[in-house]
Amino acid sequence: MSRHDALGEFEHAVLAAVAHLDEAAYGVTIRREIESRTRRHVSIGALYTALDRLERKGYVTSTMSDPTPRRGGRSKRHFRLTSTGSGALQDSRDFLQRMWAGLALTTKRGRA
């Protein structure tokens, strides 16, 4: 990674989900997006830990919505990808593409 810290797999997934969701990105929708695309369970605690870390790095920002009657008067914390976060996500994708370029795996899944 040249300009940004290297992203872990989960951080990469979280940033990509925020990018996919755009203005609809908040905890529940981010979790659903990751789970539907990866077919893996995501704990809400792990998600918010990652979002807090990504916000400290400047990769996402968050704002609180107005309270809604449907949520019993509770606000939602919405997340938005920053330009720095977009750059980190692009760097991560480019890094993985360079690693995969020309790679032909000869072993079958589940065999060493």
TIVEXBA-640384 format. One record per residue: z, x, y of N, C-alpha, C in turn. Coordinates in pm, whole numbers, padded with zeros to 5 digits, always signed. Layout:
ZXYZXYZXY;...
END
This chain:
+00000+00085-00117+00000+00000+00000+00000+00089+00124;-00089+00063+00209-00101+00149+00325-00014+00104+00442;-00034-00017+00487+00033-00061+00609+00163-00135+00583;+00182-00188+00463+00295-00274+00435+00371-00227+00312;+00495-00276+00300+00571-00251+00178+00499-00315+00061;+00509-00255-00055+00449-00313-00175+00518-00445-00207;+00438-00545-00245+00493-00674-00283+00516-00678-00433;+00628-00734-00472+00650-00760-00613+00567-00882-00653;+00557-00904-00783+00477-01016-00834+00523-01150-00776;+00655-01173-00772+00706-01301-00723+00684-01315-00573;+00706-01208-00497+00681-01212-00354+00534-01243-00327;+00446-01182-00404+00303-01208-00392+00274-01357-00415;+00334-01413-00520+00315-01555-00552+00369-01644-00439;+00483-01610-00384+00543-01690-00277+00454-01687-00153;+00409-01569-00113+00322-01560+00005+00191-01635-00018;+00134-01623-00136+00009-01694-00165+00031-01845-00160;+00143-01892-00212+00174-02036-00209+00189-02084-00065;+00258-02007+00018+00274-02044+00160+00136-02050+00226;+00049-01955+00195-00086-01955+00252-00165-02078+00206;-00156-02111+00077-00225-02229+00024-00177-02358+00091;-00047-02369+00111+00012-02494+00160+00002-02511+00311;-00011-02402+00383-00020-02403+00529+00097-02480+00589;+00073-02587+00663+00180-02657+00732+00270-02738+00639;+00230-02757+00515+00310-02833+00418+00401-02743+00336;+00420-02618+00380+00499-02521+00304+00648-02533+00335;+00722-02589+00242+00868-02588+00247+00916-02572+00104;+01044-02554+00083+01097-02516-00047+01039-02588-00166;+01044-02721-00166+00999-02799-00282+00849-02781-00306;+00768-02786-00199+00624-02774-00218+00583-02633-00259;+00652-02533-00207+00623-02394-00247+00655-02377-00395;+00769-02428-00436+00810-02419-00577+00706-02486-00667;+00664-02607-00631+00564-02680-00711+00432-02605-00717;+00391-02549-00605+00265-02475-00599+00267-02356-00694;+00375-02280-00691+00386-02163-00779+00390-02208-00925;+00471-02309-00955+00484-02356-01093+00352-02411-01146;+00277-02484-01064+00152-02541-01112+00045-02434-01134;+00046-02331-01053-00056-02226-01066-00019-02122-01173;+00110-02098-01193+00150-01994-01288+00202-02049-01420;+00232-02178-01422+00292-02243-01540+00423-02176-01580;+00499-02133-01479+00630-02072-01499+00732-02146-01415;+00854-02158-01469+00963-02223-01395+01009-02131-01282;+01036-02191-01166+01087-02117-01051+01219-02181-01010;+01326-02104-01011+01454-02159-00965+01453-02163-00813;+01512-02267-00758+01513-02283-00613+01592-02171-00546;+01696-02121-00615+01774-02009-00561+01692-01883-00550;+01614-01851-00655+01528-01733-00651+01422-01747-00542;+01370-01869-00526+01268-01893-00425+01324-01867-00285;+01441-01924-00254+01497-01906-00120+01543-01762-00096;+01586-01693-00200+01620-01551-00185+01495-01473-00145;+01383-01502-00212+01258-01433-00180+01210-01471-00040;+01217-01599-00005+01174-01642+00128+01257-01577+00238;+01388-01567+00217+01474-01500+00316+01436-01353+00331;+01410-01287+00219+01370-01146+00221+01236-01130+00293;+01140-01218+00263+01009-01212+00327+01018-01240+00476;+01111-01326+00515+01131-01353+00658+01191-01230+00727;+01286-01164+00663+01345-01041+00721+01238-00933+00739;+01143-00926+00646+01034-00828+00655+00930-00867+00760;+00936-00991+00810+00841-01037+00909+00713-01094+00848;+00714-01125+00719+00595-01175+00651+00582-01327+00662;+00693-01397+00683+00691-01541+00707+00788-01571+00820;+00767-01685+00884+00864-01738+00979+00902-01877+00930;+01018-01924+00974+01059-02058+00934+01107-02136+01055;+01086-02267+01047+01134-02360+01149+01191-02482+01077;+01284-02547+01142+01343-02668+01086+01271-02789+01143;+01240-02884+01055+01176-03009+01100+01282-03103+01154;+01238-03208+01215+01330-03314+01257+01387-03382+01133;+01509-03431+01140+01565-03505+01026+01480-03629+00995;+01467-03659+00867+01387-03775+00827+01475-03874+00751;+01450-04003+00771+01527-04105+00699+01509-04095+00547;+01389-04055+00502+01363-04045+00359+01450-03940+00291;+01495-03842+00365+01579-03736+00308+01725-03756+00349;+01761-03875+00383+01900-03902+00420+01940-03832+00548;+01845-03814+00639+01876-03751+00767+01874-03600+00764;+01829-03541+00654+01825-03394+00644+01691-03339+00691;+01694-03220+00745+01573-03152+00790+01513-03069+00677;+01385-03037+00691+01318-02947+00598+01296-02814+00670;+01307-02706+00595+01279-02573+00649+01135-02537+00611;+01047-02538+00710+00905-02509+00688+00879-02360+00708;+00788-02307+00628+00754-02165+00633+00608-02149+00671;+00582-02041+00743+00446-02010+00786+00422-01861+00765;+00305-01829+00714+00265-01690+00694+00236-01626+00829;+00289-01508+00854+00260-01435+00978+00136-01348+00957;+00084-01291+01063-00030-01200+01047+00011-01077+00966;+00134-01032+00981+00184-00920+00901+00191-00960+00754;+00237-01082+00726+00242-01131+00589+00105-01146+00529;+00010-01193+00609-00128-01206+00563-00185-01068+00527;-00154-00969+00610-00199-00832+00582-00136-00777+00456;-00007-00804+00436+00061-00756+00315+00003-00822+00190;-00028-00950+00200-00087-01022+00087-00226-00967+00055;-00304-00941+00158-00438-00882+00139-00427-00743+00077;-00335-00661+00128-00316-00526+00072-00278-00534-00075;-00190-00626-00109-00145-00642-00247-00262-00683-00336;-00342-00779-00290-00458-00822-00367-00558-00708-00385;-00585-00634-00278-00679-00522-00286-00630-00415-00383;-00500-00386-00378-00440-00288-00469-00461-00331-00614;-00432-00457-00645-00448-00506-00782-00593-00506-00824;-00684-00540-00735-00826-00537-00769-00873-00395-00800;-00824-00298-00724-00860-00158-00751-00806-00113-00887;-00686-00158-00921-00628-00121-01050-00705-00185-01166;-00753-00306-01148-00824-00378-01255-00971-00337-01264;-01027-00279-01159-01169-00246-01158-01205-00155-01275;-01303-00198-01354-01352-00118-01465-01263-00113-01586;-01155-00189-01586-01062-00185-01698-01107-00282-01806;-01123-00231-01926-01157-00315-02041-01044-00299-02142;-00966-00401-02157-00854-00396-02251-00906-00410-02393;-00857-00324-02480-00904-00327-02619-00801-00385-02715;-00680-00407-02667-00579-00465-02755-00573-00614-02733;-00539-00685-02837-00524-00830-02827-00384-00861-02779;-00370-00972-02709-00241-01016-02658-00142-01027-02772;-00021-00973-02751+00084-00980-02851+00083-00864-02950;-00017-00777-02937-00024-00659-03025-00021-00533-02940;+00047-00433-02988+00060-00309-02912-00055-00216-02938;
END
